[in-house]
Amino acid sequence: MNQRFNGRRLTAAQFAVAVRGLRMTPRNQQLAREALVDGVPTPTLAARAQVTRGAIDRTIRRIYETHLARHDAPVEWREVRLTVPRSMAERFEAQAAAVIAEHDFARRLATAMEQESSQEDEAAEES
């Protein structure tokens, strides 16, 4: 879990969506923004803010992982945060993974069908 997020970048808009609703101090949010959006190196930020690189990396990781989770979700989906016993969490995680996989499959299928339909339309126009 010591993975550094050097080189990971987000646009200002992606960053704004990723941090929406996250409980985080404005200072940590600003440090992460400078790293993810502006490309300021973590060691530079750590030295200037007098915190460890690991502290900044954890904040960056949290925001970036939130971005990855949110960027492809349908607009009508909502993020829910639960604190439950491990056995319940495992069940929820399995159900969530199944729903996400089903959504991804349906989206890929729809895209493939659209491409096939447009190819058939192009072929008909050429005839």
Number of C-alpha atoms within 10 A of each C-alpha: 5 7 9 15 17 14 11 13 16 19 11 13 9 17 20 14 15 21 18 10 9 12 8 12 8 9 10 15 19 12 21 27 23 16 24 26 17 14 15 16 15 24 14 12 18 17 11 10 13 9 12 13 16 15 13 23 20 17 16 25 19 15 25 22 12 18 18 12 12 17 13 9 14 9 8 5 8 9 9 5 6 7 7 10 8 9 8 11 13 12 11 14 11 12 12 12 12 12 12 13 12 12 14 14 12 12 12 12 12 12 12 12 12 12 12 12 12 12 12 12 11 11 10 9 8 7 5
